[in-house]
Amino acid sequence: MATRVHTDLTIRGTTYPDAASAARALGVTPEAIRSAARKGRLDRVGTGRKGLAPMPVRIRGEVFTDAHAAAARFGVTPQAVWRALADGDPDRIGRPQRRPGRAPKPFEIGGLRFASQRKASRALGFSDDYLSHALTRGGHAARERILAAAMALSARQARTRKSLPNGPACPEPMEELHHG
């Protein structure tokens, strides 16, 4: 009879004399215990978890037990976490995405300057993409509506500035507005 190689096995704090007694206690086969001992994974044997052990993830100094926990914290998918880890940039997770070459262009209308068309659209009281769609596909009426909204906003801001000699009554409601 061969000598027992796997003796005095410590699994999650409990020491078992051999693989057979550990298998009986944990509800698995002795071969599962021996296989886990060879792979150095006795901590997971009998827990029902299969596959690779979860890998801790560090994002912006915060440590998570695995990619699923990090994804839940930042409101992204686990695939986004794994992709950022593979790219070597886990700190980008949960931050706004920047597309190369897609920087917003300044937009000016009716004497008002805006950081982008989208911000101008919001400030003038339209939906986010209204200006973009109206200027590319809209007709004469859409352009007049935009110009009228810009003139009305400019007039409101001029009245606000004149109401107090030291400047506006309150801080600018839209920090992206700049007069030129």
Protein Blocks (a to p, Z undefined) as FASTA:
>chain_A
ZZdfbgciaeehiacfblklmmmmnopafklmmmmmmnopmmmgonlpgcjddddddeeh
iacfblmlmmmmnopafklmmmmmmnopaklgopacddehiaccdddeehiacfbfklmm
mmnopafklmmmmmmmmcfklmmmmmmmmmmmmmmmmmmmmmpmnbcfbdcfblkbccZZ
